[in-house]
Each structure stands twice: as structure tokens, then as C-alpha cells.
Amino acid sequence: MKQAVIFCCLVLSLCGSAWAEAGGQMQAVIGDAKTPQILGPFNGNPMFKASDPAVIVADDRIYLITCEGNPPEGKLWKEWRAWSSSDLKLWTYHGVIFGVKDSPWGQGRAWATHLVHKHGYYYWYYYFSPRGFGVARSQNPAGPYQDLTPDGPIIGGHDPCVLIDDDGQAYLYTQASRQKGKARAYYLDDDLIHFKMEGGKRKCVDFALGEGTFPGEGIDVFKRNGFYYFTYCVGAEQHFDKIEYQMATSPIGPFAFKGTLIKRPFPGNIQGDIVLFKGQWILVYHVWEKGVEKIAAEVLHFNDDGTIQQLQYTREGVAVQ
């Protein structure tokens, strides 16, 4: 029994800490796992150490691709990791899927990303700050991913978000427009890598937002019952301490400001992604608990007019069957 306890503690220690010192250099530990590792069960919020989740659902499982979360002092965010769960309690850690060392042009910080599904593939929009966005794809949301953009980013920007509308048109949203009350959407070609062109330039539109406090970061756009929801993180002096949302009947607006979706429960920024999972719309996001970025989740509740009731961070979190 004692040996079993020691082994379990060792596994949890490795999963909770992404790095170990070896030979004077920082070496990835859990990313080297040959087989997936099981974490949990987590009976509420917060869960495991990670940040900036990109979320997608496949085969009754919810998949996350996350940033490292709190890299060691003096180190930059260098890689992304994959996780999945069927109930948001017991999680499978799939390891490191991509990072600076895997990209010929990757440098800087490996920050927030986004996932979509089309043509039988999962397209993953990754972001090296300050270089820009790359695209990789896989037939499995947990990877391995094939980098489709080894020669450089498809475009600059901050925190990519892609929405594929019901007619098949895909939009790439960025903070490229820094005008207050404006955001920008680029029209992607059917291959989800190249842009549609207009007048010799990438086809895009700067569209109107309501009052709010945009520009922010961490854009997420989703569609429900004919409404498009545009969510983003904002806060005074770029503290990004809350998520706001706006609504429209078109993917390119004009959007109307509806209010705050959720405020951070602890000091530190907040950022997340919204997905429909087993009949419930769920916000998967990160919070800072005692200075550590960890994943949390809440269920969204909609009013009859489509607006969303303001969320509160809960210790209970979300559990589905």
C-alpha cells in the first residue's frame, strides 16, 4: 500500500509540474509520456494546471489544447498540451503536441490557440507571439498534428478564433483592428489555410461592436439558435479580469453589447472557450488560484431572448454523464 501511495504521488507530482531540472537545462517531463496519463477525478473547480484552453468535442469527449500555465521563472511559454474527458471529472493527459522546437519559424511565446473541424480533420490555429498564426491538422483532436505552415505564419494578430458558419464559410477573427468598438474578421478559403482575396488583398471586414470595452484578447465566437455570440477578455490596464459578450444575427455583426459573462474569482487574468457538450453549453476557462493557472468549467444558462445569465465561479464546477 505504501509503495502504491508513493507511486500515485509521484505521478500526480509529474502531472502537476510540467518541467524538471536536468543537466542544467529545463527538460519536458510529462510531454515525454509514451502512453496517456489519467488525472483525477476532480470533484469541482479548479482542476489541473494549464491555461488558455482551446476546446472541441469529438465522439462524446471534450478535448482541450492548452498553454503551459506558469512556466518557470525567466522561461517563455514554449509548447502546447492536449487533454480529454468524457465527464469533466476524470481527465486523460495526452502529452505535448507541438512547440517552438517543432516549428522552423516558431519563436517567442506559445499562447492561445483555436480548434475547428472540417473535411474529416481537426484544424488547429496556433499562435507564436509576436510572430503570428500557424495552422496544423490531425484526424485526432489530441494529435499528432501535421504542420501546414512550416514556412511562416499565415497572418499576424493576437489569439486566433475561427468560426465555420452553417453555409461552410470560415471566418478568422483577430484583434488586428485596434479601433475602439471594432473587430476584424478575415474570410478563409475552403482549405482553411489561405484567405479569400478581394482587390488583390485578403478579404476582411472591420465590423461594429456595442459599447463594451473591446479591444481585449481571447476572442471566442459561437452560434446558437440563430444568434452569434462574440466573447472576449477585457480589463483595466490589460488586466483581463472579466469576459464580456456581444450578440448579432450575422457572423460579421453589427454586434450589440450584452454585458459581463464572468468575472475572475482570484487575482490574475481569465480566458476561456465555449462549447456544446452533451446537451449543455459549457465555458472552459482558466483562473489563477494562489498564483497558479488552472482549468475550471461552468454551465451557461440562457434566457428566452438568447442572452446569457452572468456566471459566477463555483467550486462545484461541471459534471456530465
BELURKA-V995657 format. One record per residue. N is the residue number from 0. RES is the residue in one small letter. PHI is phi in radians with two decimals (NA if undefined). Layout:
N & RES & PHI
N & RES & PHI
This chain:
0 & m & NA
1 & k & -1.06
2 & q & -1.11
3 & a & -1.12
4 & v & -1.11
5 & i & -1.09
6 & f & -1.08
7 & c & -1.09
8 & c & -1.12
9 & l & -1.12
10 & v & -1.07
11 & l & -1.14
12 & s & -1.12
13 & l & -1.16
14 & c & -1.22
15 & g & -1.38
16 & s & -2.10
17 & a & -1.37
18 & w & -2.37
19 & a & -2.43
20 & e & -1.34
21 & a & -2.65
22 & g & 1.04
23 & g & 1.41
24 & q & -2.18
25 & m & -1.43
26 & q & -1.99
27 & a & -1.15
28 & v & -1.86
29 & i & -1.22
30 & g & -1.21
31 & d & -1.58
32 & a & -1.06
33 & k & -1.41
34 & t & -2.22
35 & p & -1.03
36 & q & -1.95
37 & i & -1.73
38 & l & -2.08
39 & g & 1.84
40 & p & -1.29
41 & f & -1.72
42 & n & -1.72
43 & g & 2.17
44 & n & -1.67
45 & p & -1.40
46 & m & -1.88
47 & f & -1.53
48 & k & -1.30
49 & a & -3.09
50 & s & -2.61
51 & d & 0.85
52 & p & -1.23
53 & a & -1.73
54 & v & -2.18
55 & i & -2.63
56 & v & -1.96
57 & a & -2.62
58 & d & 0.91
59 & d & 1.09
60 & r & -2.19
61 & i & -1.76
62 & y & -1.99
63 & l & -2.12
64 & i & -2.02
65 & t & -2.19
66 & c & -1.35
67 & e & -1.05
68 & g & 1.44
69 & n & 0.88
70 & p & -1.12
71 & p & -0.99
72 & e & -0.92
73 & g & 1.50
74 & k & -1.86
75 & l & -1.60
76 & w & -1.20
77 & k & -2.03
78 & e & -2.77
79 & w & -2.12
80 & r & -2.27
81 & a & -2.06
82 & w & -2.45
83 & s & -2.65
84 & s & -2.74
85 & s & -1.76
86 & d & -2.48
87 & l & 1.09
88 & k & -2.03
89 & l & -1.72
90 & w & -2.04
91 & t & -1.82
92 & y & -1.66
93 & h & -1.68
94 & g & 1.72
95 & v & -1.27
96 & i & -1.87
97 & f & -2.99
98 & g & -2.93
99 & v & -0.97
100 & k & -1.18
101 & d & -1.62
102 & s & -2.03
103 & p & -1.07
104 & w & -1.98
105 & g & -1.17
106 & q & -2.77
107 & g & 1.44
108 & r & -1.82
109 & a & -1.52
110 & w & -1.93
111 & a & -0.96
112 & t & -2.29
113 & h & -2.64
114 & l & -2.18
115 & v & -2.44
116 & h & -2.21
117 & k & -2.87
118 & h & 1.02
119 & g & 1.40
120 & y & -2.18
121 & y & -1.73
122 & y & -1.72
123 & w & -2.04
124 & y & -1.70
125 & y & -1.75
126 & y & -2.46
127 & f & -1.70
128 & s & -1.54
129 & p & -1.78
130 & r & -1.19
131 & g & 2.43
132 & f & -1.79
133 & g & -2.01
134 & v & -2.33
135 & a & -2.32
136 & r & -2.49
137 & s & -2.73
138 & q & -1.51
139 & n & -2.25
140 & p & -1.09
141 & a & -1.61
142 & g & 1.56
143 & p & -1.29
144 & y & -1.81
145 & q & -1.72
146 & d & -1.29
147 & l & -1.63
148 & t & -2.29
149 & p & -1.23
150 & d & -1.54
151 & g & 2.52
152 & p & -1.16
153 & i & -1.33
154 & i & -3.01
155 & g & -1.45
156 & g & 2.55
157 & h & -2.54
158 & d & 1.00
159 & p & -1.21
160 & c & -2.49
161 & v & -2.16
162 & l & -2.07
163 & i & -1.76
164 & d & -1.35
165 & d & -1.07
166 & d & -1.49
167 & g & 1.62
168 & q & -1.24
169 & a & -1.84
170 & y & -2.09
171 & l & -1.83
172 & y & -1.68
173 & t & -2.48
174 & q & -1.63
175 & a & -1.10
176 & s & -1.52
177 & r & -1.66
178 & q & -1.23
179 & k & -1.11
180 & g & 1.41
181 & k & -2.26
182 & a & -2.30
183 & r & -2.23
184 & a & -2.19
185 & y & -1.71
186 & y & -1.53
187 & l & -1.52
188 & d & -1.26
189 & d & -1.13
190 & d & -1.39
191 & l & 1.14
192 & i & -2.02
193 & h & -1.64
194 & f & -1.81
195 & k & -1.20
196 & m & -1.95
197 & e & -2.62
198 & g & 1.10
199 & g & 1.39
200 & k & -2.21
201 & r & -1.07
202 & k & -1.27
203 & c & -2.66
204 & v & -2.49
205 & d & -1.59
206 & f & -1.98
207 & a & -1.41
208 & l & -2.01
209 & g & -1.31
210 & e & -1.00
211 & g & 0.73
212 & t & -2.34
213 & f & -1.09
214 & p & -1.40
215 & g & -2.34
216 & e & -2.60
217 & g & 1.11
218 & i & -1.09
219 & d & -2.41
220 & v & -2.18
221 & f & -2.46
222 & k & -2.09
223 & r & -2.58
224 & n & 0.89
225 & g & 1.47
226 & f & -1.87
227 & y & -1.77
228 & y & -1.95
229 & f & -1.97
230 & t & -1.99
231 & y & -2.89
232 & c & -1.72
233 & v & -2.48
234 & g & 2.93
235 & a & -1.04
236 & e & 0.95
237 & q & 1.04
238 & h & -1.41
239 & f & 0.85
240 & d & -1.70
241 & k & -2.73
242 & i & -1.96
243 & e & -1.84
244 & y & -2.53
245 & q & -2.35
246 & m & -2.28
247 & a & -2.69
248 & t & -1.85
249 & s & -2.43
250 & p & -1.17
251 & i & -2.05
252 & g & 1.28
253 & p & -1.26
254 & f & -1.70
255 & a & -2.00
256 & f & -1.18
257 & k & -2.02
258 & g & 2.28
259 & t & -1.49
260 & l & -1.48
261 & i & -2.79
262 & k & -1.89
263 & r & -1.15
264 & p & -1.54
265 & f & -2.34
266 & p & -1.00
267 & g & 2.02
268 & n & -1.33
269 & i & -2.38
270 & q & -2.76
271 & g & -2.80
272 & d & -2.47
273 & i & -2.00
274 & v & -2.59
275 & l & -1.58
276 & f & -2.36
277 & k & 0.90
278 & g & 1.48
279 & q & -2.16
280 & w & -1.45
281 & i & -2.22
282 & l & -1.62
283 & v & -1.83
284 & y & -2.59
285 & h & -2.00
286 & v & -2.23
287 & w & -1.87
288 & e & -1.92
289 & k & 0.96
290 & g & 1.40
291 & v & -2.09
292 & e & -1.34
293 & k & -2.40
294 & i & -1.44
295 & a & -2.40
296 & a & -2.63
297 & e & -2.43
298 & v & -1.52
299 & l & -1.47
300 & h & -2.15
301 & f & -1.78
302 & n & -1.46
303 & d & -1.06
304 & d & -1.54
305 & g & 1.64
306 & t & -1.18
307 & i & -1.89
308 & q & -1.19
309 & q & -1.06
310 & l & -1.54
311 & q & -2.17
312 & y & -1.09
313 & t & -2.16
314 & r & -1.27
315 & e & -1.23
316 & g & 1.13
317 & v & -2.29
318 & a & -2.45
319 & v & -2.20
320 & q & -1.62
